[in-house]
Amino acid sequence: MPPAVPSPILRRRRLGTDLRRLREAAGLTGDQVIERIGWASASKLSRLENGRSRPDPEDVAVLLDLYRAAPALREELLVITEEAGDMRAWRKSYPVMTQQQLGWAELEAGCAQIREYNPVLVPGLLQTEGYARLRIVSANAAAASADPSAGDDPETEVKARLGRQSLLDRPDGPRYTAVLEEAALGRRACPPDVLRDQLAHLCELAMLPNVTLHLLLRDTRIGEFYLPPTAFSLYRFTDSQDPETLAIEGGFIDVMSTEASTVNRYKVAFEWLCSAALSASDTLTWLFTATGRLTDTAASSSTVPGPTAAPAQRRRQPGRLTER
């Protein structure tokens, strides 16, 4: 079961944000800080403020003294520093985690809310073992074609992904919402038996109190013909001081951002997607129907048949969103 505490990566980001804020409030540039405390490289401060290095408590204490941090804030940030540097509990909680999967698990475990959209795949937190194995094996094969040494052991990856999913069953787990594309639930994604099990699993998940699924039908118009550029996830954390995080999936490269303006653009996009998609109840009906048809007969078309008539939908007119 994933730990119900913020992860080290979140603590590092929180610490970095607060240290940068304190430095700016003190009217100091990065170069001035380096000169005053005698560090050899400006990159050390940059990595610390951007949450990219494990913080040393002594270094943080020196910075807090320089910035004249209030006693209560100083104590709080030193506690966060200790949490940011302790990876032992996390390694024990995820004994089979690969480095990539651990990064996703760290983001997910400290969340109060997760929102995901994927135009071509079922998100990892919703995948069955069979679907996950197929996705991982095919991705590793593509990576190995360019670099034979690339990719982790598939079974380790599968166990890691399934281990992350227990997050949704936790009593204090996050509120999870996903927008699924109809195309992602078609025959192109996997063999019929794997797809049938995946659809049945989605039906079960959709009935959990903290899980909401929306289906975006193939020909649905999103606002003024908005087209989502790629798969993305939005994370809001239990600690309100931790910045909301955007993760953009780009095939073999994932990009993360806590820049408020960027995160907000994708939050608006997610609202548009939810407004255009089927409601949660209509999505569940579609999933049950599609699962039943796959179970009873082999569908002859290249996509899974849903209900013959999609329920009427209300759509909100969006504001302006810059596509990237």
C-alpha positions in Angstrom: 0.0 0.0 0.0 1.5 3.4 -1.0 2.4 5.6 2.0 -0.2 8.3 2.9 2.5 11.0 3.3 4.0 13.5 0.8 6.9 12.0 -1.1 10.5 13.2 -1.1 10.1 14.7 -4.5 7.2 16.8 -3.4 9.0 17.9 -0.3 12.0 19.0 -2.4 9.7 21.1 -4.7 8.0 22.7 -1.7 11.3 23.5 -0.1 12.7 24.9 -3.2 9.7 27.2 -3.8 9.9 28.5 -0.2 13.6 29.1 -0.4 13.3 31.1 -3.6 10.5 33.1 -2.1 12.5 33.9 1.0 15.6 34.9 -1.1 13.5 37.2 -3.3 11.9 38.7 -0.2 15.4 39.4 1.2 16.2 41.3 -2.0 19.1 38.9 -2.9 20.1 37.5 -6.3 21.5 34.0 -6.6 25.0 35.3 -7.2 24.8 37.4 -4.1 23.7 34.4 -2.0 26.6 32.3 -3.4 29.1 35.0 -2.6 27.9 35.6 0.9 27.8 31.9 2.0 30.9 30.9 0.0 29.5 28.1 -2.1 31.7 27.2 -5.0 29.0 27.0 -7.7 25.8 28.9 -8.4 24.3 25.7 -9.8 24.0 24.3 -6.3 21.5 27.0 -5.3 19.7 26.6 -8.6 19.2 22.9 -8.1 18.0 23.4 -4.6 15.5 26.0 -5.5 14.2 23.9 -8.4 13.8 20.8 -6.3 16.4 18.9 -8.3 18.8 17.8 -5.6 18.5 16.2 -2.2 18.9 19.1 0.3 21.5 19.1 3.0 20.0 20.3 6.4 23.2 22.3 7.2 23.0 24.1 3.8 19.3 24.9 4.3 20.0 26.2 7.8 22.6 28.5 6.5 20.2 29.9 3.8 17.4 30.4 6.4 19.8 32.3 8.6 20.9 34.5 5.7 17.3 35.2 4.7 16.3 35.9 8.4 13.4 33.4 8.2 10.9 33.6 11.0 11.4 31.0 13.8 8.2 29.1 13.0 8.9 29.0 9.3 12.5 28.0 9.9 11.5 25.0 12.0 8.9 24.0 9.4 11.3 24.1 6.5 13.9 22.2 8.4 11.4 19.4 9.0 10.5 19.5 5.3 14.3 19.3 4.5 14.5 16.0 6.5 11.5 14.6 4.7 12.9 15.6 1.3 16.1 13.7 1.9 14.7 10.5 3.3 14.1 7.9 0.5 14.4 4.8 2.7 10.7 4.5 3.6 9.8 5.0 0.0 12.1 2.2 -1.2 10.6 -0.2 1.3 7.1 0.7 0.3 7.8 0.0 -3.4 10.3 -2.9 -3.4 9.7 -3.6 -7.1 9.6 0.0 -8.4 11.7 1.0 -11.4 13.0 4.5 -11.4 10.4 5.8 -13.8 7.5 4.1 -12.0 8.8 5.5 -8.7 8.7 9.0 -10.0 5.0 8.6 -10.9 4.3 6.9 -7.6 5.9 9.8 -5.7 3.6 12.3 -7.5 0.5 10.2 -6.9 0.9 9.3 -3.3 0.7 12.9 -1.9 -2.3 13.8 -4.0 -5.8 14.9 -2.9 -6.9 15.0 -6.6 -5.7 13.4 -9.8 -7.1 14.3 -13.2 -6.0 12.5 -16.4 -6.6 12.6 -20.1 -5.2 10.1 -22.6 -6.3 10.1 -26.3 -4.9 6.6 -27.2 -4.4 4.6 -24.0 -6.1 3.6 -20.7 -4.2 5.5 -18.0 -1.8 3.4 -15.9 -3.8 3.7 -12.7 -6.8 2.0 -14.5 -5.0 -0.8 -16.4 -5.5 -4.5 -15.8 -2.4 -6.7 -15.5 -2.9 -8.0 -19.1 -3.3 -4.6 -20.6 -0.3 -3.2 -18.6 1.9 -6.1 -19.7 1.0 -5.6 -23.4 1.6 -1.8 -23.2 5.0 -2.2 -21.4 6.2 -5.0 -23.7 5.3 -3.0 -26.8 6.9 0.2 -25.5 10.1 -1.7 -24.5 10.3 -3.2 -28.0 10.1 0.2 -29.6 12.7 1.5 -27.3 15.0 -1.4 -27.9 14.9 -1.0 -31.6 16.8 2.3 -31.1 18.8 1.2 -28.0 19.1 -2.5 -27.2 20.0 -1.7 -23.6 16.9 0.4 -23.1 13.9 -0.7 -21.0 13.4 -2.4 -17.6 12.3 -5.9 -17.0 8.7 -6.1 -18.2 7.4 -8.1 -15.2 9.1 -5.7 -12.8 7.4 -2.9 -14.6 4.0 -4.6 -14.5 4.3 -5.2 -10.7 5.3 -1.6 -10.2 2.3 -0.3 -12.1 -0.1 -2.6 -10.4 1.4 -1.6 -7.0 0.7 2.1 -7.8 -3.0 1.3 -8.3 -3.6 0.4 -4.7 -3.6 4.2 -4.1 -7.2 4.3 -5.4 -8.4 1.8 -2.8 -6.9 3.6 0.2 -9.5 5.1 2.6 -7.7 8.5 2.3 -6.9 8.1 -1.3 -7.2 10.9 -3.9 -10.3 11.9 -5.9 -9.5 10.5 -9.3 -11.1 11.7 -12.6 -10.2 10.5 -16.1 -11.4 11.4 -19.5 -11.1 8.4 -21.8 -11.3 8.5 -25.6 -13.5 6.0 -27.4 -10.5 5.3 -29.7 -8.5 4.2 -26.7 -11.0 1.4 -26.0 -10.9 -0.1 -29.5 -9.5 -3.2 -31.0 -6.3 -1.4 -32.1 -5.2 -1.2 -28.5 -5.2 -4.9 -27.6 -6.6 -8.3 -28.4 -10.3 -8.9 -27.7 -9.9 -10.9 -24.5 -7.5 -8.3 -23.0 -9.9 -5.6 -24.0 -12.9 -7.3 -22.5 -11.1 -7.7 -19.2 -10.0 -4.1 -19.3 -13.5 -2.8 -20.0 -14.9 -4.9 -17.2 -12.2 -3.5 -14.9 -13.2 0.0 -15.8 -16.8 -0.8 -14.9 -15.7 -1.9 -11.4 -13.5 1.2 -11.0 -16.2 3.6 -12.1 -18.3 2.4 -9.2 -15.7 3.4 -6.6 -16.8 6.5 -4.6 -13.6 8.4 -5.4 -13.3 7.5 -9.1 -15.1 9.3 -11.9 -14.7 8.3 -15.5 -15.9 10.2 -18.6 -15.9 8.9 -22.2 -15.3 11.2 -25.1 -17.0 9.8 -28.1 -15.1 9.8 -31.4 -17.1 12.5 -33.2 -17.7 14.7 -30.2 -16.9 18.4 -30.7 -14.9 20.0 -27.9 -15.7 23.7 -27.6 -14.7 25.6 -30.7 -13.1 22.5 -32.2 -10.4 22.3 -29.6 -8.0 19.4 -30.0 -6.0 18.2 -27.0 -2.3 18.0 -28.1 -1.3 15.1 -26.0 -2.0 13.0 -22.9 -1.6 14.9 -19.6 -2.2 14.6 -15.9 -3.0 17.2 -13.2 -2.0 16.7 -9.6 -3.4 18.6 -6.6 -1.8 17.7 -3.3 -3.0 17.2 0.3 -0.6 19.9 1.5 -2.1 23.1 0.0 1.4 24.7 0.0 2.7 22.1 -2.5 2.3 23.5 -6.0 -0.2 21.9 -8.4 1.7 19.9 -11.0 1.2 19.1 -14.6 2.7 16.0 -16.2 2.7 15.8 -20.0 3.3 12.4 -21.6 5.3 12.5 -24.8 5.9 8.9 -25.7 9.4 8.2 -24.4 9.8 11.6 -22.6 7.7 13.0 -19.8 7.6 16.7 -19.0 6.5 18.1 -15.7 5.7 21.7 -14.8 4.5 23.6 -11.7 4.3 26.9 -13.6 0.9 28.3 -12.6 0.0 29.8 -16.0 0.8 26.5 -17.7 -1.0 24.4 -15.2 -4.1 26.6 -15.4 -4.3 26.3 -19.2 -4.4 22.5 -18.9 -7.0 22.8 -16.1 -9.2 24.7 -18.4 -8.6 22.2 -21.2 -9.6 19.4 -18.8 -12.9 21.2 -17.9 -13.6 21.4 -21.7 -13.0 17.7 -22.1 -15.3 16.8 -19.2 -18.0 19.1 -20.5 -17.9 17.5 -24.0 -17.6 13.9 -22.7 -20.4 11.6 -21.6 -21.5 12.0 -18.0 -20.2 9.5 -15.4 -23.5 7.5 -15.5 -23.7 7.4 -19.3 -20.1 6.4 -19.4 -20.8 3.5 -17.1 -23.7 2.5 -19.3 -21.4 2.6 -22.4 -18.8 0.5 -20.7 -21.3 -2.1 -19.5 -22.8 -2.4 -23.0 -19.4 -2.7 -24.7 -18.2 -5.3 -22.2 -21.4 -7.3 -22.7 -21.1 -7.3 -26.5 -17.5 -8.4 -26.3 -18.5 -11.2 -23.9 -21.4 -12.4 -26.0 -20.2 -12.1 -29.5 -17.0 -11.2 -31.3 -17.3 -7.7 -32.6 -16.6 -7.5 -36.4 -15.7 -3.8 -36.5 -12.3 -2.4 -35.6 -13.7 -0.5 -32.6 -15.8 -1.6 -29.7 -19.5 -0.8 -30.3 -21.1 1.4 -27.7 -24.8 2.3 -27.3 -26.5 3.1 -30.6 -27.4 6.6 -29.6 -25.3 8.7 -27.4 -27.1 10.6 -24.7 -27.6 14.3 -25.2 -24.8 16.4 -23.8 -24.6 19.9 -22.6 -21.5 21.8 -23.7 -20.0 25.0 -22.2 -18.5 27.5 -24.5 -14.8 27.8 -23.6 -12.8 30.9 -23.2 -9.4 31.3 -24.8 -6.7 28.6 -24.5 -3.4 28.7 -26.2 -2.5 25.4 -27.9 1.0 24.2 -27.5 
